[in-house]
Amino acid sequence: MAPRILLARHGQTEWSLSGRHTGRTDIPLLDEGRRGAKLLGERLLRPPFGGLPDAEVRTSPLVRAAETCELAGFGDRAEPWDALMEWDYGAYEGLTPAEIHARRPGWVIWRDGVEDGETREQVMARADEVVAWARSADRDVLVFAHGHILRTLGARWLGLDLSFGARIKLDPTSLSVLGWAYGEPAIERWNETGHLAVGPAA
């Protein structure tokens, strides 16, 4: 079987709820985020995933991703990896899009990047490192990370520029799968959140 990347975005935090750009600030999960992480874990136990017994698991070391990984039941299998950290937003850290637009009318992160943080090229290079790792052996991988880096992974898996990330929205505690179709890289599923509608996780 050709390798796939399963992408798990971290659960809801105070800053993700309010739309503030959360790069390297280590914000913990809200109760809603912790509940969602447990429900995500339950989803990964069910078909077609079956707990992913043979998959390699890595997580961003930032607490919101690492805690999501732990609560989903994969903490004992996961290796932290800096390549999965969120975009370093530099001067835009903690700001909402409206606050950034007040400084830079018409700003779009996927096209314009950020001030005093990572460049678009640096973010793409990290995503390319993850893609190369995922394709390096005949096994699936599961990663727990953040909205912008995971959307960049989606773009780079397809061989597209980072700007494609603008077209693939990604919600907290969502599940996505990057795989293959007719021998070409493809999106198998994207932004799946049906597990969050299940009854409350204990």
N, C-alpha and C positions, 0 to 999 in steps of 0.2 A: 504493500500500500504506500502510495506517495505521501509524504508528510504533510500535515496540516498544522496551522496555528489556531488555537482556540484563544480568543481574547476576552478577558473578563475586566470590565471597568470597575473601579472601586465603588463602594457604597456612598450614599449621600453624606455630605459634610455641611457644616454651616456656610462655608464659602461657596460650595457648588450650588447650594440651595438659593443663595442670593446672587449668583452669577459672577462672583469675584474671581479673577484669574488666580488660580492656586498652582504655582509652580513648585518651588522648593520649600515653601512654608509647610511645616509638618502639622497639618490640621487633622484631628481625630474624627472618626465616624460619629454621626448622630445615632440615636437609637434606631431611627428608620433605616440608616445605612447598615447597622449591625443585623437588623432583621432581614434586610434584603440579601446580605451576604450569606446568611444561613439558608435562605430560600434558593439562592444560586447554587449552593452546594448540593441541596436536595435535587435540583434540576440536573446536575451533572451526574448524579447517581442513577438517574432514569435513562431508558433508551433514548437515543442511540449511543449514549456515552458510557453508561455502565460504570461510572466511577473512574474512567480513564486509567486503568491499572498499569498500563505500559507507557503512559505519557511522561515526559520530562516536564517539570514545573519550575518556573522562575517567577519572581515577583520584584517589582520596584521596592527598594528598601524604605520608602516613605511610609509612615504609619498607616495612612488610610488604605493603601494597597496591601501592605503586609497583614493588616488586621482583617481585611476582606478575605484574603487567602486563608488565613488561620480559621476564621469562622466558617468558611466554605468547606473546611475539612482537608485542606491540602498543605497546611503549614509544616507538617513533619516531612514533606517531600520537596518543599520549595527551597530554591537557592536564590538569595537576593542578588540583583544585578543592576548596576547603575545605569546601564543602557536603557532600562525601562523607566527611568525617572521622567517626570513631566518636563515639558519645555521650560527652560529657565527664562521667565518673562522679564527679568531685569527691572527696569523702571516701571513696568506695568503690573508688577506683582501686587495682588490685593485689589486691583482696580476692576470696576465693571466695564463692559464695552461702552456704555454711555459716557463714563468718565474719560475713557481713552479717546472717544470721538470728540469730546470737548477740546482735547489737545490737538487731535489730528483728524479733522473732518474727512469722512470717507474711508477711514482706516479699516483694513481687513487683514487679520494676522496671517492668513495663508498666502497673501500676496506681498504684504508690506513688512512682515516680521515685527520685531520689538526693538526697543531702545535699551542698550546696555545689558542685553541678555544674550541668549544663543541666537545665532543666525539660522535662517532656513536651512542652509547647507549643513550646518552642524547637526540639526535635528534629523535631517534626512540621513546623514551618515550613521547616526545611532540606530535609526530604523533599519538601514541596510545591514548593519551588524546583526541585528536580531533575525532578519529574514535569512541571511546566510547561515546562521546557526540552526534555524528551524529546518532548512533544506539539507543540512549536512549529514543526516542519517535517516534510516527508514523507520521513523516513529513520529507520533503526534507530539506536539508541545502545547502546554497551557501556560499563559502568562497573565499576571494580574498587574494592571498598570492604570493609566490615566487617559483622559479624553483625547487630548491633542496628540500625544505620542501614539496612541492606538489608531487614531484616524490616519496618522502618517504611515503607520505600519500597513494599513489597508491600501493606501496609495502605492507604497513602494513594493508590496507583494505583487501588485498588478503591473509594476514597471512604470508607474506614472509619477509625475511631479507631485511634490507635497501639496500643491494647491488643490488637487483632487479631494483632499480631506474636507474642504469646505462643503462638499456635496454629500457627505456621509455622516449624518448626525449620529451621536452616540450618547445614550443616557446612562446615568449612574446605575451600577449593578447589572448592566446589560451583558449579554453573551453574544459573541460573534464568532464565525468560523471562516477562515481563509483556506481554500483548498484548490482543487483543480477541476477543469471541465475540458474535455477533448484535448488533454495534454497541455493546456494553458492555465496559468494562474487565474483563479476565479474567487469571487465571494460566494461562499456556500450559504451563509445566513448572516444577517447583520442586525444589530441592535435589538436582539430578541429580549423581551422583558415580560413575557407571559408568566414566568415563574413568580413574579412579584404580585400577581393577582391571586395567588394561592392563599389559603388561610394563614394566620399568623404563625411564624416559626417560634418554637419555644426558646 
